[in-house]
């Protein structure tokens, strides 16, 4: 009978699986190891913890950590940082900081990954001041932040439109001799586009090209999105063609962004041509692709074409979402096809969809436009029972319509209810 593999062999295999992100396989192998009665060592359990954290299975990670303690091993900075990182990725930042405090109390020195993970967690929670303070604390402890650490903070700040703060972090980065990479520039470009400073984003984009920093698909996607947002769709299309000349393969996000930009600019023919190219070039379409096209078609009153596209979407195996139905219902209401819109609306719950406040607002507005106030008021009263709270738009739609038809008593009653709900400041 062949002797069982040694723990060293098992650990090597586990390590290889973990490096290639085959976490479930690694966990399964570890369970086989235990079933054979082979005692794990600290390295084995550390790998298991890493796999559990990679799968966001923190209970299992803590179970492996408890085993480390029971076996008398002393967890090191790497093991504790792995758990801490897992907690931050799962959004349990408070628990991560508690573990960090325990590390310091036990004299275990945190490393750059420890701090980077905590900064990531704080950015997820929008606690940017604390994240910047932690960066300073890191430097005071003679732990040098790397480009990854700075990128986490810069990206978080840019996503919130805090460009000035992001540039301050960039200045600190330069002061410490850390060279920005494509992620740094891409985050800043994204931030500039978010606050509609597309020219500054384009300047950065050009700077990247000049310093021979590799522009990737994401860099192009950000600029294409920035141009589409400010209706400069031709510039976005030029970048799309430039991508292809540079042998960069546009992905679904690239196509969806352009299709949305073209649809919003009422250039539906161009958007449909791009849809054909998307399919020909093997880029998968999704519900976002079709939602943009449907919205664009309804906006230029091509109702029958939109309904045909909706049918084509379902036939291609793409399930509509509530946003699709909102576009459909709104388009039908605005085209004077209220009965069709109501039929689709009533079908939603049967199909397992939950109408949101936007769905109700569209139908209520459609009913009011046709003077069907009783039906609109009935739907308003049903909303809450169906688990959807009316918002200011819901009340304003009905109140405005009632005042226009001299139904002043009912309008004033709803106005008082609106105030009582805190939806109107007096």
Secondary structure, 3 states (H helix, E strand, C coil): CCCCCCHHHHHHHHHHHHHCCCHHHHHHHHHHHHHCCCCCCHHHHHHHHHHHHHCCCHHHHHHHHHHHHHCCCCCCHHHHHHHHHHHHHCCCHHHHHHHHHHHHHCCCCCCHHHHHHHHHHHHHCCCHHHHHHHHHHHHHCCCCCCHHHHHHHHHHHHHCCCHHHHHHHHHHHHHCCCCCCHHHHHHHHHHHHHCCCHHHHHHHHHHHHHCCCCCCHHHHHHHHHHHHHCCCHHHHHHHHHHHHHCCCCCCHHHHHHHHHHHHHCCCHHHHHHHHHHHHHCCCCCCHHHHHHHHHHHHHCCCHHHHHHHHHHHHHCCCCCCHHHHHHHHHHHHHCCCHHHHHHHHHHHCCCCCCCCHHHHHHHHHHHHHCCCHHHHHHHHHHHHHCCCCCCHHHHHHHHHHHHHCCCHHHHHHHHHHHHHCCCCCC
